[in-house]
Amino acid sequence: MAIFLNADSKVIVQGMTGAVGMKHTTLMLADGTAVVGGVNPKKAGTSVDFDGTDIPVFGSVKEAMEATGANVSVVFVPPAFTKSAVVEAIDAEIPLVVVITEGVPVKDSAEFFNYSLGKATRIIGPNCPGLISPGKSNVGIIPGDIAGPGRIGLVSKSGTLTYQMMYELREFGFSTAIGIGGDPIIGTTHIDALEAFQADDETDAIVMIGEIGGDAEERAAAYIQEHVTKPVVGYVAGFTAPEGKTMGHAGAIVSGSSGTAQAKKEALEAAGVKVGKTPSETAELMREIMRSL
């Protein structure tokens, strides 16, 4: 098992014929992902050769789904066109759309997220590295050789910390690692991933990585306390960040004591989550748990 992405996932790439889309389609294919098509209205009816694998290009997400049975789309289009690409994927009722694009206007993210409510499509991102179920499928920009399959679930706001945690825990491996993105408005949340990992028979323990700003981690802590019986370890990036300053990710804004790393750490610990002060310390906490299972 894996959450949201498995060996049966058939992937299309919106923006496949652009430079970034071409690069990451090549890497996804090399990692065994079933990429079955690209979407570019201007190049519909053509195909692209990826090291001997011919991938057709379709005029729309709907056409691509009808022709290939695709159930996942990954979006590699510029910020100005991201909203229309995601809305198109929602209208086509594709089950999962993974939005890698960075710099999407918050207004656009709010509009396409609200548009998705009550519909069939789950959104991951924007401004995220995607997700990987090692040995099954890899959608986005997570390097496929960091860690293999295993029984840890990982959900993270930060792309680079996703990679570091996977590398640190490579001896145990992962059921799924998912980068949800650090923008103020995102689709899939920590809580969504925690719920899915809790329900997954092949995930034994969960690592949750947050960062300063907002209250997502506090809400996740409350959810863990009520609904999660599996061991959870956490890390909150930004212990040394000065208050009142926007740090890196657009969502990492601290006001007073609200949204600080310390406040998030305390909320998580009150819910029974072991929280590391550094990524390496967090990984060691998970190693101890995995060895005891």
SULTAQUI-V184472 format. One record per residue. N is the residue number from 1. PHI is phi in radians with two decimals (NA if undefined). BURIAL is b if it has 16 or more other C-alpha atoms within 10 Angstrom, else e. Layout:
N:PHI:BURIAL + N:PHI:BURIAL
This chain:
1:NA:e + 2:-2.84:b + 3:-1.76:b + 4:1.17:b + 5:-2.54:b + 6:-2.54:b + 7:-1.15:b + 8:-1.57:e + 9:-1.16:b + 10:-1.94:b + 11:-1.95:b + 12:-1.97:b + 13:-2.09:b + 14:-1.43:b + 15:1.70:b + 16:-1.08:b + 17:-1.48:b + 18:-1.36:e + 19:-1.06:e + 20:-1.21:e + 21:-1.07:b + 22:-1.08:b + 23:-1.04:e + 24:-1.41:b + 25:-1.12:b + 26:-1.00:b + 27:-1.22:b + 28:-1.11:b + 29:-1.08:b + 30:-1.09:e + 31:-1.57:b + 32:1.60:e + 33:-1.20:b + 34:-1.46:b + 35:-1.45:b + 36:-1.96:b + 37:-3.10:b + 38:-2.10:b + 39:-2.22:b + 40:-2.79:b + 41:-0.96:e + 42:-1.33:e + 43:-2.11:e + 44:-1.02:b + 45:1.62:e + 46:-1.67:e + 47:-2.54:b + 48:-2.16:b + 49:-1.59:e + 50:-1.90:e + 51:0.85:e + 52:1.64:e + 53:-1.76:e + 54:-1.59:e + 55:-1.93:b + 56:-1.27:b + 57:-1.93:b + 58:-1.97:b + 59:-1.42:b + 60:-2.68:b + 61:-1.09:b + 62:-1.04:b + 63:-1.07:b + 64:-1.10:b + 65:-1.13:b + 66:-1.12:e + 67:-1.44:e + 68:-2.10:e + 69:1.33:b + 70:-1.04:b + 71:-2.24:b + 72:-2.43:b + 73:-2.14:b + 74:-2.05:b + 75:-1.84:b + 76:-2.12:b + 77:-2.13:b + 78:-1.05:b + 79:-0.93:b + 80:-1.12:e + 81:-1.90:e + 82:-1.16:b + 83:-0.99:b + 84:-1.14:e + 85:-1.15:b + 86:-1.22:b + 87:-1.04:b + 88:-1.07:b + 89:-1.15:b + 90:-1.13:b + 91:-1.08:b + 92:-1.37:b + 93:1.10:b + 94:-1.24:b + 95:-1.12:b + 96:-2.44:b + 97:-2.22:b + 98:-1.91:b + 99:-1.80:b + 100:-1.41:b + 101:-0.89:b + 102:-1.69:b + 103:1.43:e + 104:-1.23:b + 105:-0.97:e + 106:-1.02:e + 107:-1.04:e + 108:-1.14:b + 109:-1.06:b + 110:-1.07:b + 111:-1.22:e + 112:-1.31:b + 113:-1.17:b + 114:-1.07:e + 115:-1.11:e + 116:-1.38:b + 117:-1.07:e + 118:1.41:e + 119:-1.83:e + 120:-1.44:e + 121:-1.72:b + 122:-1.58:b + 123:-1.85:b + 124:-2.00:b + 125:1.78:b + 126:-1.40:b + 127:0.96:b + 128:-2.39:b + 129:-1.51:b + 130:1.65:b + 131:-2.60:b + 132:-2.41:b + 133:-1.93:b + 134:-0.91:b + 135:1.45:b + 136:-2.08:b + 137:-2.84:b + 138:-2.49:b + 139:-2.14:b + 140:2.23:b + 141:-2.18:b + 142:-1.26:b + 143:-1.02:e + 144:-1.38:b + 145:-1.86:e + 146:-1.27:b + 147:-2.65:b + 148:-1.72:b + 149:-1.20:b + 150:-2.97:b + 151:-2.14:b + 152:-1.79:b + 153:-1.79:b + 154:-2.25:b + 155:-2.25:b + 156:-2.52:b + 157:-1.35:b + 158:-1.82:b + 159:-1.17:b + 160:-1.14:e + 161:-1.27:b + 162:-1.04:b + 163:-1.11:b + 164:-1.10:e + 165:-1.16:b + 166:-1.08:b + 167:-1.14:b + 168:-1.13:b + 169:-1.90:b + 170:-1.11:b + 171:-1.16:e + 172:-1.78:b + 173:1.40:b + 174:-2.32:b + 175:-1.28:b + 176:-2.58:b + 177:-2.06:b + 178:-2.28:b + 179:-1.73:b + 180:-1.55:b + 181:1.65:b + 182:-1.91:b + 183:-1.24:b + 184:-1.08:b + 185:-2.13:b + 186:-2.28:b + 187:-1.36:b + 188:-1.25:b + 189:-1.89:b + 190:-0.90:b + 191:-1.10:b + 192:-1.02:e + 193:-1.21:b + 194:-1.05:b + 195:-1.07:b + 196:-1.19:e + 197:-1.14:b + 198:-1.05:b + 199:-1.47:e + 200:-1.52:b + 201:-1.11:e + 202:-1.81:b + 203:-1.90:b + 204:-1.68:b + 205:-2.68:b + 206:-2.28:b + 207:-1.89:b + 208:-2.10:b + 209:-1.95:b + 210:-2.08:b + 211:-2.73:b + 212:-1.03:b + 213:1.73:b + 214:1.21:b + 215:-2.28:b + 216:-1.05:b + 217:-1.23:b + 218:-1.12:b + 219:-1.17:e + 220:-1.12:b + 221:-1.06:b + 222:-1.11:b + 223:-1.14:b + 224:-1.03:b + 225:-1.04:e + 226:-1.51:e + 227:-2.22:e + 228:-1.86:b + 229:-1.78:e + 230:-1.39:e + 231:-1.12:b + 232:-2.22:b + 233:-2.04:b + 234:-2.36:b + 235:-2.50:b + 236:-2.09:b + 237:-1.31:b + 238:2.03:b + 239:-1.07:e + 240:-1.75:e + 241:-1.28:b + 242:-1.25:e + 243:-1.16:b + 244:1.41:e + 245:-1.99:e + 246:-1.33:b + 247:-2.06:b + 248:1.13:e + 249:-1.05:b + 250:-1.07:b + 251:-1.48:b + 252:-1.56:b + 253:-2.04:b + 254:-1.91:b + 255:-2.14:e + 256:1.00:e + 257:-1.55:e + 258:-1.27:b + 259:1.51:b + 260:-1.32:b + 261:-1.07:b + 262:-1.12:b + 263:-1.10:b + 264:-1.19:b + 265:-1.02:b + 266:-1.14:e + 267:-1.12:b + 268:-1.17:b + 269:-1.12:b + 270:-1.12:e + 271:-1.60:b + 272:1.56:e + 273:-1.55:b + 274:-1.42:b + 275:-2.05:b + 276:-1.52:b + 277:-1.45:b + 278:-2.37:e + 279:-1.01:b + 280:-1.17:e + 281:-1.15:e + 282:-1.10:b + 283:-1.07:b + 284:-1.14:b + 285:-1.05:b + 286:-1.24:b + 287:-1.00:e + 288:-1.07:e + 289:-1.14:e + 290:-1.14:e + 291:-1.18:e + 292:-1.53:e + 293:-1.36:e
